[in-house]
Each structure stands twice: as C-alpha cells, then as structure tokens.
Amino acid sequence: MEPSRQCPIGQADSPDRRSPAPGANFEVNLPTSWGRVVAYGNNNPLLEGPNQAMWTWLRLLRALLLSGPIALATFATPAQSAAAVPGPCVEGVLPSGALSLICIPSEGWNGDLVVYAHGYVAYNEPIDFYHLTLPDGTSVPDIVQALGFAFANTSCRTNGLAVLQCADDIRELVAAFATVSGTPPPHTYITGVSEGGLITALLVEQSPGLFSGGLAACGPIGSFRKHVKYIGDFRVLFDYFFPSVLPPSPISIPQDAIDRWEDTYEPAVESAIAAGHGASLQLINTSKAAVDPNDPTTVTTTAVNVLWYNIFGTHDATEKLGGNPYDNTSRLYMGSANDLKLNLSVQRFAADPEALASLVAYETTGKLTIPLVTLHTTGDEQVPFWHEALYLAKVRSSKTGSLLTQIPVARYGHCNFTTQEIVGAFLRLVAQVTRR
C-alpha cells in the first residue's frame, strides 16, 4: 500500500509529507475569468488583474479567513453531562460485503453518531479501513468518541472510483448502527475527505432523512466532470511539455505504468521537472494547478500527485463509467510560451457518450435541506479550490445558501488541515444543527 497517495486527513498528499509553514503566501488558481486571487499570510485575499466579477465570493472568502481559527470552547456537544471515554470498536460486514466499524463511548455518549467516509484509495489496494489517523497520531475514532459521539466507518465494497457504491454502503452502515447500539441516534452527522467529501455532499443532498448535517472536506463537490477534465488536462499538458517520460496513452494506461510507477515512472517525472525549469513553469501556468510559490519543490509534488491519479485511476474509472470520460476536443489552453503551437500539437481526445451519461450521477446539485460545512485548502493541487466556488454557485441557484458554510484554509496541499481546523469545522456543523 502506498499511503502517500491516499489522501490522509490533515496531511498534504505528497511523497515526502512536506507542508509549508503557517503564514506563507499561496496563489489560488481559480477560473481565468475571475482574475487572479492571491491569499496572503495576513489572510487578506486580493484580486489582481482587470476582471473583478467575483467580488461576492471574495468578500465571503475574506470574511471566513479573517474569522481565524474556531475557538473550540465556543461550541458544546449536546446532552453531554459527563466526560466521554472511548469504547471498543466492533467490526462487521454490511449486506453489500463492505466492512463496517462501529465505536460507541463506554461513558459519556451524547447519543449522536458521526459517520465517516474515507478518501480515494487505489483500485489495487485491499479492502480495509483507511485514513483513520490524524498527522499528529490521533485516532479519528478516539477523538470523535472523546467529543461524546459514536463513530461509524465502512471500508466500502470497492476501491478506486467508489463514490456511488460507498454512498450506498454508508446508508447500510447507518441502518447497521441502530442494530448495534440498540437505539437510533437523535443526530447523525456524515463527514468525509477527498472522494469521501463528494460522497458526503451527495448524501447530504440525496438522503437528508438519514443525516442531520454534513462536513465535506477537500472534495470534488463543484463538478465531478470538470474534475475529470482537470486530471486529464494535466496529463496531456505534461506529455506535451515532457514528451516520452510517461508511456502513452493518457486515456489508456498500460499495466506496466502502474506496476512500475514507484520505482521507474515517478522518479522519471521528478527528474524531468527538475531538469526542465521553463517547461515546468509552463505546465503549471497552463494547467492552473496549485503550487506554493515560496517552495519551488511543490512544482514536483504537484506534478507527481496529479499524475498519480491519471496513472492509477484512469483504467478503473473507464471500466466503471462505461468508457472514456475525458474530453478536450474544444479545450483552449493558455499560459505557455507559444499557445498557438500548444493548441495545435497537444493530444486531443473525445469522451465516450456512455461515460458522459454515467458522470451525471456523480454531479452535485447544490439543493440543500440540511446544513453542510465544507473545508478546503486554497492551495489544493489534487482537488482544486475552485470546486468551492462552483458549489457555492449551485447552492445559490437553488436558493439554499443559508445552509452552506464554507471554510477556506490558506495553505498548500490536499486535505492539509490541522487537527484543530478539522475539529473546529465539525463543531461548527454541530452548532448549526443543534441550533436549528
């Protein structure tokens, strides 16, 4: 298992586990039509360039950033009269065949339940429980129980692209919990990171009868189809600027590339990026992928992490979606030294209609009837921060904006949160639910 590619919560998904120091500057790559947003260390976002069409979003971003870390003492978990003591966890098997993990405090249980959806796990990894430890070594089940809540998690019945299957497994998990606990919880919170963040948003929208609210962290909640384009675009651009480093084709990955990724192709990508400074900058400029401008090594980190998803995720997604979902036939790339040459020479691919039809089920609607809190780093290289703006637009279109709270974190890295930020975001959700 290669844990560095499986989106552990609270930690940048990078080969060497690096994360920038607090207070660094981060360029936020939002759609070009918005202009360029820079989130500075003083938490004051500025829009540079002539286009100022997204001032409403920026005012929201500024207000949230200036609110600072959430004081945990501001919130109190409901109906908790005694100090909670984590209890033993019980493993089981759900009707789908997915594994279940249920933990109930032995003392001080407030009666409520937190359900957790893990992040993306490569298709060739064993079915198991993933991403249950924070970067400081804290056990996620233990910290949830210490707050007074019961905890439930599922392995999901499959790895790789598992959004729809895992959402159904979580519905089964909620039903299984009542059997184990002997009583249905007054409040059930769904939480998730990365792919689990998308699962969380979909469950909040589609199954409000099962859940009281949700916390979706670093997930592709704005548009899954656009996320597929982001990964595919990065690969075809990499192949243009660094030809012959990776085996063809971006939409048909040979098994050799997967088997030899860690010992052959990942080092080749790192060497190419290090040797081709000019090409590396053009790759970042044209792909709009996030890097930390104060740390040049994040160019390599970004390239390796995004390309990993193309290598390990493409074949699995193609099988589950019924064809190639990536399309760049009409994509116009900008930001290179010669955009005309780039657009005439870059590889072009057309998506299969069946795959495009399958993608519809992965799209959020923004139609909320229960509270949803989102948490996202502004410098997320794997699931770009622009997903937050796209989701906000959906929610506003459905006129349910009062139920959405978005918390941006000015930092580079995927799911690169501190324990305080994660717990604070969750307790903000609890406060919103219990005060309704």
C-alpha positions in Angstrom: 0.0 0.0 0.0 1.2 3.5 -0.8 -0.4 5.7 1.8 1.1 8.9 0.5 -1.4 8.7 -2.4 -4.5 8.0 -0.4 -5.4 11.4 0.9 -4.9 11.1 4.7 -6.9 13.7 6.5 -5.0 16.6 8.0 -1.9 16.0 5.8 -0.7 17.1 2.4 -0.9 14.2 0.0 2.7 14.4 -1.1 5.6 11.9 -1.4 7.7 13.4 1.3 4.9 14.7 3.6 6.0 18.3 3.3 3.7 21.1 4.3 4.5 24.8 4.2 4.9 26.9 7.3 1.9 28.9 8.5 1.9 32.4 7.2 3.2 31.6 3.7 1.7 33.1 0.6 -0.4 30.9 -1.7 -1.6 31.6 -5.2 -5.2 30.4 -5.6 -5.8 29.2 -9.2 -9.5 30.0 -9.9 -11.1 30.2 -13.3 -9.3 32.7 -15.6 -12.5 34.7 -15.9 -12.3 35.7 -12.3 -8.8 37.2 -12.5 -6.0 36.0 -10.2 -6.6 35.6 -6.5 -3.7 35.7 -4.0 -4.3 34.7 -0.4 -1.6 36.3 1.7 -0.2 35.3 5.1 -2.3 38.1 6.7 -5.4 36.3 5.4 -6.3 39.2 3.2 -7.3 37.9 -0.3 -6.8 40.3 -3.1 -7.9 40.2 -6.8 -5.2 41.1 -9.2 -6.0 41.8 -12.9 -8.7 43.7 -14.7 -11.6 41.3 -14.1 -13.5 41.8 -10.8 -16.6 39.8 -11.4 -16.3 37.6 -8.4 -16.2 40.2 -5.6 -19.1 38.5 -3.8 -17.2 35.3 -3.5 -14.1 37.2 -2.4 -15.9 39.0 0.3 -17.1 35.6 1.6 -13.6 34.3 1.4 -12.2 37.3 3.3 -14.8 37.1 6.0 -14.2 33.4 6.6 -10.4 33.8 6.5 -10.5 36.8 8.9 -12.6 34.8 11.3 -9.4 32.9 12.2 -9.3 29.5 14.0 -12.5 28.4 15.5 -12.4 28.5 19.3 -13.5 25.0 20.3 -14.8 26.3 23.6 -17.5 28.3 21.7 -19.3 25.1 21.0 -20.6 22.4 23.3 -21.6 19.0 22.3 -25.3 18.4 23.0 -26.5 16.4 26.0 -23.1 15.6 27.2 -23.1 15.6 31.0 -20.0 13.5 31.7 -16.5 13.2 30.3 -16.7 10.8 27.4 -14.5 7.7 27.4 -13.8 6.0 24.1 -15.2 2.4 24.0 -14.2 -0.7 22.0 -14.8 -0.8 18.2 -16.9 -3.6 16.7 -16.2 -4.8 13.2 -18.8 -6.3 11.0 -19.9 -6.9 7.4 -22.6 -5.0 5.7 -25.1 -6.6 3.3 -23.1 -5.3 0.3 -20.0 -7.1 1.6 -18.3 -3.9 2.8 -16.6 -4.0 6.2 -18.1 -1.9 9.0 -16.5 -0.3 12.1 -18.7 0.9 14.9 -17.4 2.6 18.1 -19.5 3.8 21.0 -18.1 5.6 24.0 -18.2 3.4 27.1 -19.0 6.5 29.2 -20.4 9.9 28.4 -22.1 9.1 25.0 -24.3 12.1 24.0 -26.5 9.7 21.9 -25.3 11.1 18.5 -23.4 9.5 15.7 -20.6 10.6 13.3 -20.3 8.6 10.1 -17.0 8.9 8.2 -16.3 8.4 4.5 -12.6 7.9 3.7 -10.7 9.4 0.7 -9.7 7.8 -2.6 -7.9 4.5 -2.4 -6.2 2.9 -5.4 -8.2 0.2 -7.1 -5.5 -2.4 -6.4 -5.3 -1.9 -2.7 -7.0 -4.3 -0.3 -10.5 -3.6 1.1 -9.9 -2.2 4.5 -10.4 0.8 6.8 -8.4 3.9 5.6 -7.4 7.4 6.8 -8.3 6.9 10.4 -5.2 8.6 11.9 -4.5 12.3 12.0 -1.0 13.6 11.3 -0.2 14.1 15.0 -1.0 10.4 15.6 -4.5 11.0 16.9 -7.0 8.2 16.2 -10.1 9.6 14.4 -12.5 7.1 16.2 -10.9 8.1 19.5 -11.2 11.8 19.0 -14.8 11.6 17.8 -15.7 9.5 20.9 -13.8 11.8 23.2 -16.1 14.6 22.0 -19.0 12.4 23.1 -20.1 11.0 19.7 -20.3 7.4 18.5 -18.3 6.7 15.3 -19.1 4.6 12.3 -17.0 3.9 9.2 -17.0 1.5 6.3 -14.3 0.2 4.0 -16.7 0.5 1.1 -17.3 -2.6 -1.1 -14.8 -1.4 -3.7 -11.8 0.9 -4.1 -10.9 3.3 -6.9 -13.8 5.3 -8.1 -16.2 4.2 -5.4 -18.5 7.2 -4.9 -21.9 5.7 -5.7 -21.1 2.3 -4.2 -19.7 3.8 -1.0 -22.7 6.1 -0.6 -25.0 3.0 -0.6 -22.6 1.3 1.8 -22.9 4.3 4.2 -26.7 4.1 4.0 -26.4 0.4 5.1 -23.9 1.4 7.8 -26.5 3.9 9.3 -29.0 1.1 9.5 -26.5 -1.3 11.0 -25.6 1.2 13.7 -29.1 1.2 15.2 -28.8 -2.6 15.5 -25.5 -2.4 17.3 -26.4 0.5 19.6 -30.0 -0.6 20.3 -31.4 2.8 19.6 -31.3 5.3 16.6 -29.2 8.4 17.3 -31.1 11.7 17.7 -28.5 13.3 15.3 -26.4 11.6 12.6 -23.5 13.6 11.0 -21.9 12.5 7.8 -18.3 13.5 7.3 -15.7 12.7 4.6 -12.5 13.8 3.0 -11.4 14.0 -0.7 -13.6 11.4 -2.5 -15.4 11.0 0.8 -16.1 14.7 0.7 -18.0 14.2 -2.6 -19.8 11.2 -1.0 -20.7 13.5 1.9 -22.1 16.2 -0.3 -24.2 13.8 -2.3 -25.6 12.1 0.8 -26.5 15.5 2.3 -28.4 16.3 -0.8 -30.0 13.0 -1.5 -30.6 11.4 1.9 -31.5 14.2 4.4 -33.8 11.8 6.2 -30.8 9.8 7.3 -28.5 12.7 8.3 -28.7 15.9 10.3 -25.9 17.6 8.5 -22.5 17.1 6.8 -18.9 18.1 6.8 -17.3 17.7 3.3 -13.5 18.3 3.4 -11.3 18.8 0.3 -13.8 17.0 -2.1 -14.6 17.5 -5.8 -18.0 18.8 -5.0 -18.2 21.6 -7.5 -18.3 19.5 -10.7 -17.0 15.9 -11.0 -16.9 16.2 -14.8 -14.7 19.3 -14.5 -12.5 17.4 -12.1 -12.1 14.6 -14.6 -11.1 17.3 -17.1 -8.6 18.8 -14.7 -6.7 15.5 -14.2 -6.8 14.7 -17.9 -5.7 18.2 -18.9 -2.7 18.0 -16.6 -1.7 14.7 -18.1 -1.9 15.8 -21.8 -0.1 19.0 -20.9 2.6 17.1 -19.1 3.1 14.9 -22.2 3.3 18.0 -24.4 6.0 19.7 -22.3 7.8 16.5 -21.3 7.3 14.0 -24.2 8.2 10.3 -23.8 8.5 10.5 -20.0 5.3 8.5 -19.5 4.0 5.7 -21.7 1.1 6.5 -23.9 -1.8 7.0 -23.8 -3.4 9.4 -21.2 -6.7 7.6 -21.6 -5.4 4.1 -21.8 -2.8 3.4 -19.1 -0.7 0.2 -19.6 -0.4 -2.1 -16.6 3.4 -1.6 -16.7 3.0 2.1 -15.9 1.0 1.1 -12.7 3.3 -1.7 -11.7 6.5 0.4 -12.2 5.2 3.8 -11.1 7.0 4.0 -7.8 10.4 2.7 -8.9 10.5 3.9 -12.5 8.0 6.5 -13.7 7.6 8.6 -10.5 11.4 9.2 -10.4 11.3 9.9 -14.1 8.7 12.6 -13.6 10.7 14.1 -10.7 13.9 14.2 -12.9 12.1 15.8 -15.8 10.5 18.5 -13.7 13.9 19.3 -12.0 15.7 19.4 -15.4 13.1 21.4 -17.3 12.5 24.6 -15.3 11.0 26.5 -18.1 8.8 23.7 -19.2 7.7 23.1 -15.6 6.6 26.7 -15.2 4.6 26.4 -18.4 3.0 23.2 -17.2 1.8 24.9 -14.0 0.7 28.1 -15.9 -1.4 26.2 -18.4 -2.8 23.6 -16.1 -3.6 26.2 -13.4 -2.6 23.6 -10.8 -1.7 24.9 -7.3 1.8 25.3 -6.0 3.4 27.1 -3.1 5.4 30.0 -4.7 7.6 30.1 -1.7 8.6 26.4 -2.1 9.8 25.5 -5.7 9.8 21.8 -4.7 6.0 21.9 -4.7 6.0 22.0 -8.5 7.4 18.5 -8.4 5.0 17.5 -5.6 2.0 18.8 -7.6 3.1 17.1 -10.8 3.7 13.7 -9.1 0.4 13.8 -7.2 -1.9 14.8 -10.0 -0.2 12.4 -12.5 -0.7 9.6 -9.9 -4.4 9.9 -10.3 -4.2 9.6 -14.0 -2.0 6.5 -13.8 -3.9 4.7 -11.1 -7.4 6.0 -11.7 -7.9 6.0 -15.5 -8.5 2.4 -16.2 -10.7 1.8 -13.1 -12.8 4.9 -14.0 -13.1 3.8 -17.6 -14.4 0.4 -16.6 -16.9 1.7 -14.1 -18.2 4.6 -16.3 -18.5 2.5 -19.4 -15.9 4.3 -21.5 -13.5 7.3 -21.6 -15.0 10.3 -19.6 -12.2 12.8 -20.6 -12.8 15.2 -23.4 -10.6 18.1 -24.5 -11.7 18.4 -28.1 -12.7 22.0 -27.7 -10.3 23.0 -24.8 -8.2 26.1 -25.4 -5.0 26.1 -23.4 -3.3 29.3 -22.4 -0.2 30.3 -20.5 2.6 28.7 -22.5 5.4 30.4 -24.4 3.6 29.6 -27.6 -0.1 28.9 -27.1 -0.8 28.5 -30.8 1.7 25.7 -31.1 0.5 24.1 -27.9 -3.1 24.0 -29.0 -2.2 22.7 -32.4 0.1 20.0 -31.1 -1.4 18.8 -27.8 -3.2 15.4 -27.9 -6.9 15.6 -28.2 -9.5 13.0 -27.0 -13.2 12.7 -27.3 -15.3 11.3 -24.5 -17.5 8.3 -24.9 -21.2 9.1 -24.7 -21.9 6.3 -22.2 -19.2 7.6 -19.9 -20.6 11.2 -20.0 -24.0 9.9 -19.2 -22.6 7.9 -16.3 -20.9 11.1 -14.9 -24.3 12.7 -14.2 -24.8 10.6 -11.1 -21.6 12.0 -9.7 -22.7 15.6 -10.0 -23.9 17.6 -7.0 -27.0 19.8 -7.3 -26.5 22.3 -4.5 -30.0 21.6 -3.3 -29.7 21.6 0.5 -32.3 20.9 3.1 -29.8 20.3 6.0 -26.6 22.1 6.9 -23.4 21.4 5.0 -20.0 22.7 6.1 -17.1 22.5 3.7 -13.4 22.7 4.5 -10.8 23.2 1.7 -7.2 24.4 1.4 -6.8 27.2 -1.1 -3.7 25.6 -2.5 -5.1 22.1 -3.1 -3.2 20.6 -6.0 -5.2 17.5 -6.3 -8.8 18.7 -5.8 -8.6 22.4 -6.8 -10.1 25.1 -4.6 -12.3 26.3 -7.4 -14.7 23.4 -6.6 -15.8 25.5 -3.6 -16.9 28.4 -5.9 -18.7 26.1 -8.3 -20.6 24.5 -5.4 -21.5 27.9 -4.0 -23.0 28.9 -7.3 -25.1 25.7 -7.4 -26.3 26.4 -3.8 -27.2 30.0 -4.6 -29.0 28.9 -7.7 -31.1 26.6 -5.6 -31.7 29.4 -3.0 -30.4 27.3 -0.1 -27.3 29.3 0.7 -28.2 29.7 4.4 -27.5 26.0 4.8 -23.9 26.2 3.4 -20.8 27.2 5.4 -17.5 27.2 3.5 -14.2 27.4 5.4 -11.1 28.0 3.3 -7.7 27.4 4.7 -4.8 29.4 3.2 -2.3 26.6 2.8 -0.8 24.4 0.1 -1.6 20.7 -0.1 -4.5 18.3 -0.4 -6.5 17.8 2.8 -3.7 19.6 4.6 -5.5 20.6 7.7 -4.5 20.8 11.4 -6.4 18.7 13.9 -7.8 22.0 15.4 -9.2 23.0 12.0 -10.9 19.7 11.4 -12.4 19.5 14.9 -13.4 23.2 14.7 -15.2 22.8 11.4 -17.1 19.8 12.8 -18.1 21.6 15.9 -19.3 24.5 13.8 -21.6 22.0 12.0 -22.8 20.6 15.3 -23.7 24.1 16.5 -25.7 24.8 13.3 -27.6 21.6 13.5 -28.4 21.8 17.2 -29.5 25.5 17.0 -32.0 24.9 14.2 
